[in-house]
Amino acid sequence: MDIFKRYNGVNYCTRCANPLEIKADRENKIRPQCPACGWTYYKNPVPAVAIVMLNSASELLLVKRKFEPAAGAWALPSGYMEVDLSPEENALEELMEETGLLGDIRHCVGWFYGNSPIYEKVLSIGFRIDIRGGSLQAGDDAEDAAFVPLDALPPIAFASHRDFIFRETGIRPIAAR
């Protein structure tokens, strides 16, 4: 594999615009590096958040995805993190954008490191959020939004979401195709 493809086609230093060279770094790992200023390009997983929310009837909040990956499949409200928001703020923002609901963070469910069809690797952080207000309606990235009984869960799109659901409810959802 072309090393520059692995690094998203980054060919020039983001600090000084000098062409990058491929060489071993201090840890003896092959990475694009700038010979002029010493900057090293580290390819990191993309951070994301997912929300586990149960209503008073112990039904789980799910959204039907409008866009790829997994368009048309059910998932937890979720999204990639914005750099200017904390993980908690990102989770609350995604909740509002995708479902119209407002919430309060109860706790961090955990994290999940996995493959992504778009970004190669994703590091997802799950949050249990309690309902504070708002009105349930499908938002920007959602075709539908609904509270679903735990004994009637549809197939769930992402391994990270299935993991977070299991950690919070003890239910193991099946994978969407």
PyMOL commands that set and color helices and strands:
alter all, ss='L'
color gray80, all
select helices_A, chain A and resi 3-6+87-99+150-152+159-169
alter helices_A, ss='H'
color red, helices_A
select strands_A, chain A and resi 21-24+30-33+46-52+59-65+74-75+78-80+101-116+120-134+142-149
alter strands_A, ss='S'
color yellow, strands_A
deselect
rebuild
show_as cartoon
